[in-house]
């Protein structure tokens, strides 16, 4: 009898017995099914439970003893919190699909039974096995028994818990089971650490006698760009296929219109989509989406996915494509790369320039940082290292600097540049392949092979592991060179149009260090001449790189001297203010101030004094322009 009918029947019974007093309204929360609009009625019925206390203790000890490693380690606290007080686990579910519970209710002819009596139930792999067990238990002939299997199915997490070994044919001792159990690593979301991971561990220890895996890597939960949990009713759900293929705002609206949202939720969802994606979602491709998701992995709890960032990595794919296209043009159709053992020796071809050695060093740094990131499951470190190598080192510096060599250089220079460029492309594509498999494979297939025995695909190629070109001295030198380039471009952009190519003069004691990089510096600065041993003329704007170098950009006739004098005077006042504060701080040193801090402040003060002197000289130069 449904409760609505029961309510009327009870009232009539009370009236007939004379116990009925009155009827009053009573406010309460009535659960309603969102889809069918039926009122949800609780129904008590017998359920199957699993005692987890002993299994939970073993699962805890495996983490405490280090046999099971949870990454990030912060989630060990969650592990202990769930398992320290692990209650009995209800595994009965009233669904139409799932693994049916292998429990059979036994009825003996002429004997009443009770569903709650444990003796009335037997568990077995089949009805035949259950009948045999029941006959032995009740000591009767099997033909006198009636069996009915429980209609409930197992909890989804129970079925998932036996996944690591059930897929290999368990409980049969199959070849696959012996070969592939246990595994090594599980990767999943932290929200199901207990519901799935702990259940797999407990089941594996209980039924197989061994852990199903030794490491668990937990990724963060994906939220929208504002950090709000994705919800269909909010309209902020991002379908990966929509990011890969692109979708218009109208098509986004159509997808939710064809769903099951109520009118009020539908209006809110459409407004959310219009706010988040006013122009729809641009086509980004699979590689860009994969790379973006991995670049977010910082071992945090949440990942705020911004589609604009994914679009940025699509543009990065275009950059890789164009850089590879340019490189292949310079290599030529008949290019044959030198043997790998020659390239990997410290001397290489013996004709590499300082710039060649630097880019090979940067490749080594990328290899080292990427492999360290993989070992520590810090995938953001991997993507950052690879992205920086491709964009900031290979494209922005090396390719721009080698154009002069490919067009006007000597044969030996070109041969060394081609060999270096090929090596960097090969390494760069191998490094990025796990994150961008499609574009990397497409580009790598276009590269010539060193030998006929080279692997046919990146999928089966060896991942770069060692760093044979490490050179910290060249790294420091190039850092100084790039600082000069950055300072000079900043000075140039402050006074002149971006297309202007002024003369540049450098005053420095590091002439020998900078000499091998002058062509590179001239190309990257964008100047007509780069002079390192000539006195700057009147009418230059000045920039400083610490106290090691002064850069003078000729701006005579292109700027207003009065305005520049005022700007430089303000800059000088600011530098003197910082010097005064620093000197006052240094005068109050105590014994507790470390020597490293004293030394750093002394160097900073010296650099500021040098900057003030340079500014004074620049002011004098502009005063001469007025006269």
BELDA-V201399 format. One line per field, one symbol per residue. phi: phi as a letter, one per 20 degrees, with the letter a starting at -180 (. if undefined). psi: psi as a letter, one per 40 degrees, with the letter a starting at -180 (. if undefined). A space follows every 10 residues. Layout:
phi=???
psi=???
This chain:
phi=.fffffffff ffffffenef dbccfcfbed fcffeemffe dfcfbfcecd fdgfffffff ffffenfddd cfffefffgf ffefcfegdf decececpff feccedcegn dfccgeegfe ccdafbffff fffffffelc fgfedcdcfg ffdfggffff feggdffdng efeeffffed deedcddbef fdgefdffff ffffffedmb ffadccddef eedffenegf bffemdfdeg ffffenbeff fffffefeec ffgfffffff fffffecfdm dffdnffffg fffffefdme ecceedffff ffffffffff ffffffffff fnfdfcffgf fffefgelfn dfffffffff ffffffffff fffffdldff ffffffffff eeefffdfff eegfffecff ffffffffff ffffffffff fegfecffff fffffeffef cfefgfbfgd effgcecedg bfffffffff ffffffffff ffffdcffef cfecccdbed fffegfdfff fffffncfbc ddcdffffnd edccdmdebd dddfcgndce gfffffffff ffffffffff fffffffdgd fffffffgff ffffffffff fffffgffff fffffff
psi=hidddddddd ddddddeeeh cihiihhihh hhhddeeihh hihhiiihih hedddddddd ddddeedhhh hiddeddddd ddedfhiihh ehhgieiihh hfhhhhhhhe hiihdehdee iiiididddd dddddddefi hdeeihihih eiiihddddd deddddeeei eigiddddde hiadhhhiie efdddddddd dddddddeei ieieihhhii hhiadeehhh hdeeeehhhd ddddeiiidd dddddddeae iidddddddd ddddddgdea hihdiddddd ddddeegefi dihhhhdddd dddddddddd dddddddddd didehhiiid dddeidebee ehiddddddd dddddddddd dddddefgdd dddddddddd ddddddcddd dedddddeii dddddddddd dddddddddd dedddgdddd dddddeiiid ieeiieidde ihhhdigeeh gddddddddd dddddddddd dddddiidei giihihhief dddedeeddd dddddfidih heeihhiifi iiiigbedih hhhheheeih dddddddddd dddddddddd dddddddeii eehidddddd dddddddddd dddddddddd dddddd.
